[in-house]
Amino acid sequence: MRPTSFLAIALACTALAACGGSDPDQAQYGPDPTLPDQRTSLIPNIEISTPAGWGNDRPTVPAGYTIEAIATDLKIPRQTLILPNGDILVAEGKGGANAPAMRPKDIIAGIIKKRGTSPVKGGDRLTLLRDVDADGRYEGRSVFAENLNAPYGLALIDNMLFVANQDSLVRFDYRPGQTRAAGPPRTIIDLPSYINHHWTKAMTASADGRFLYIGNGSNSNIGERGLAAEEGRAMVWQVDVATGAHRPFATGLRNPTALAVQPGSGQLWAVVNERDELGPNLVPDYLTSVRDGGFYGWPYSYWGENVDTRMKPADPVKVRLAIRPDYSLGSHRAPLGIAFSTSTMGGNFADGAFVGQHGSWNRATPVGYKVVFVRFRSGHPSGPPVDFVGGFLKDGKARGRPVGVTVDPRGALIVADDLSNTIWRIAPNRPAQPGASAA
């Protein structure tokens, strides 16, 4: 069959799937979301928002904040890291190329999803941005390291810069102020890369710097490749920085796409992309604390002991052990970034977590495509999420897709946008200086 003919069939199947009735965006926020009945179909709803440029527009932010593009024309920016001198490292890359489709609907979904991504080739590099005069504009830009393999997670411990490629954890020696790595990285450990259906390797460091935590996503939606293909996956690893020894820290996390340590408590938190093809409002993606030794359900159940009937054979013992996540973000939002706020953010955004939502592909009405703020009270999420950066989706077209989020010590939020290939900076408006003329 010719590629054009197959694409026509794929588009027709998508249209049929999308017209199977209403697709309401059910509010599913907080610790106890409403979970509808499971819905399965031969072809799931598939709807990708057509990419469109920003033109003269930019994302929307709350009153009292200003947003600026501090870097453009990047090569698929995913995650960022603020260095001690204020420089920003940007991980650029696109992985997962060796994950073959198993079913006709996988091929169809792959064709449709590709339409919603940037055509730019992934950079496989780290780019460094420098704000020379501390005015919020990053005049300096250089390639810090290249020839990496879809880098994603970043962490700095003392003079060691760690990068989680899609297939390995590597380390650079870091000297404050340097604009380029002094040499090639040293490989610390290999990471699961067989098939690599979910290729992103999220990472953060423990508060004391003794450990790294790395998220390894599953090799399937719901175990359809067999559990042997899931060895070492759908879990968070703990890696001893001194020795490289590693172990499963928490399991049953389908795709932990971003990790962060909560200031003060030192508690590890994650955002997780849950399973697909059970309907527009199943299963909620979530924000959760990650317990040492905890099991979070995948692939046998979701949101605690809600059994996924597609998984055969079932495992009632594992289901009884499944931990309910702390906070639902809603279904199919695809959270890919998390960063805890600090007092420097000010106002209503001083205590909580920012979450970058990449946006849905498998529901008729797109959701996500924004950065939300989840307020915390007494160390735990409280209340509904608040939109912090929006406007990525307009008139059914996507102008950007948020991924990683990072809080700058000066009180700004850094957002990586892998569709428009932009790094955005959102900062509180500075009060006018005495004697300054009004604009």
Secondary structure as GFF3:
##gff-version 3
##sequence-region A 1 439
A	DSSP	alpha_helix	3	18	.	.	.	ID=ss1
A	DSSP	beta_strand	29	30	.	.	.	ID=ss2
A	DSSP	beta_strand	50	51	.	.	.	ID=ss3
A	DSSP	beta_strand	65	71	.	.	.	ID=ss4
A	DSSP	beta_strand	77	82	.	.	.	ID=ss5
A	DSSP	beta_strand	88	92	.	.	.	ID=ss6
A	DSSP	alpha_helix	104	114	.	.	.	ID=ss7
A	DSSP	beta_strand	125	130	.	.	.	ID=ss8
A	DSSP	beta_strand	140	145	.	.	.	ID=ss9
A	DSSP	beta_strand	153	157	.	.	.	ID=ss10
A	DSSP	beta_strand	160	164	.	.	.	ID=ss11
A	DSSP	beta_strand	168	173	.	.	.	ID=ss12
A	DSSP	beta_strand	186	190	.	.	.	ID=ss13
A	DSSP	beta_strand	201	205	.	.	.	ID=ss14
A	DSSP	beta_strand	211	216	.	.	.	ID=ss15
A	DSSP	three_ten_helix	227	230	.	.	.	ID=ss16
A	DSSP	beta_strand	235	240	.	.	.	ID=ss17
A	DSSP	beta_strand	246	251	.	.	.	ID=ss18
A	DSSP	beta_strand	256	261	.	.	.	ID=ss19
A	DSSP	beta_strand	268	272	.	.	.	ID=ss20
A	DSSP	beta_strand	284	289	.	.	.	ID=ss21
A	DSSP	beta_strand	301	302	.	.	.	ID=ss22
A	DSSP	beta_strand	306	307	.	.	.	ID=ss23
A	DSSP	alpha_helix	316	321	.	.	.	ID=ss24
A	DSSP	beta_strand	327	331	.	.	.	ID=ss25
A	DSSP	beta_strand	335	340	.	.	.	ID=ss26
A	DSSP	three_ten_helix	343	345	.	.	.	ID=ss27
A	DSSP	three_ten_helix	347	349	.	.	.	ID=ss28
A	DSSP	beta_strand	352	357	.	.	.	ID=ss29
A	DSSP	beta_strand	370	377	.	.	.	ID=ss30
A	DSSP	beta_strand	380	381	.	.	.	ID=ss31
A	DSSP	beta_strand	386	389	.	.	.	ID=ss32
A	DSSP	beta_strand	393	394	.	.	.	ID=ss33
A	DSSP	beta_strand	397	398	.	.	.	ID=ss34
A	DSSP	beta_strand	402	407	.	.	.	ID=ss35
A	DSSP	beta_strand	413	417	.	.	.	ID=ss36
A	DSSP	beta_strand	422	428	.	.	.	ID=ss37
###
